[in-house]
Amino acid sequence: MANTPDNRSLLDQVRRSAISPALNYGEAQSAESTNDFIHKLGIVVKELRETHNALRILAGLGCIPAQNAVLSECNELIAIFVSVKTAPAQQE
């Protein structure tokens, strides 16, 4: 991959958006309410989708393989967090 300003910018964005879900999931674990938990998981999903889209752009540019483990893993994490976020709340 060429070391151009555009490529560096996109890679920096991928780094930030890929780290964010882990940090936001940590925040969700200390949510103050069910609504707070759901909101924080929503942020996790948004960041994962941003990462997925940036990875697809990199794949489209030929910077990374179109079929790769990172894209697959990102897709799986999106599916997991969407299912948790939309699951009915359990009675306590």
C-alpha positions, 0 to 999 in steps of 0.5 A: 500500500502506497504511503500517501496522505489519503491512505494514511488518513484512511488507515488512521480512521480505521485504527480509531474506529476499530479500537472504539467498539472495545472501549465503548463495550467497556462503558456498556458493561458499567451502564447505569440502566438498561436504556444506557446499556442499549445506547452504548451498544448502539455506539459499538455497532455504529463504530463497527459499521464505520470500520467495516465500511472503511475496510471495504473501501481499502479492499476496493482500492486493492490495499487489502484482500477483498475477502479477509478475516478482519472483514469477516470478524467485523461482520460477525461482531456487528451481528452479535452486537445487533442481536444483543442490542435488540434482544428483549430485556430480561425480567430481574 
